[in-house]
Amino acid sequence: MCTAATYHSTDFYFGRNLDLEYSYSETVTVTPRNFPFEFRMCNGLKSHFAMVGTAFVEEDYPLYYEAVNEKGLCMAGLNFPGNADYKPYTEGKTNITPFEFIPWILGLCANVSEAREALYSFNPVSINFSDELPLSPLHWIISDRDESMVVECVGEGVKIYDA
């Protein structure tokens, strides 16, 4: 079971464990500001905040497990088997696949408040990265030095919980 935690003192710490019995050869991955993120169902990002985290890189695309952007916003995808529910494409929504979710939020948002605002239009669209890499059932923690929230995509829709 994956776990994430934040610690607030005079500094801010964010961490998580990764309880996998196997490796995808994940590495520390740095994404510079101008790396082009292409998204499957909506406009990509040509310019965004830089980020660093742990990712499995496939086809030059960082599949982030967790990351932090240059503004200090942190995010981790955590295992959520039997609960995660991703949706079909929905007109009028920002249709982001779960593997695009971390780059989308960390690329655009400087803090949890901005991330919460972005989530009003978010639709977790069910599209696998590839036939060999199906979607993982995840929920996410998003934190900055002042607050944290958990995002769950369940049958009833996207749920946001202050953490």
Secondary structure, DSSP 4 states (H G I P E B T S, - for coil): ---EEEEESSSEEEEE----SS----EEEEE-TT--B--SSS--BSS---EEEEEEEETTEEEEEEEEETTS-EEEEEE-TTT---B---TTSEEE-HHHHHHHHHHH-SSHHHHHHHGGGEEEB---S-SSSPPP-EEEEEE-SS-EEEEEEETTEEEEEE-
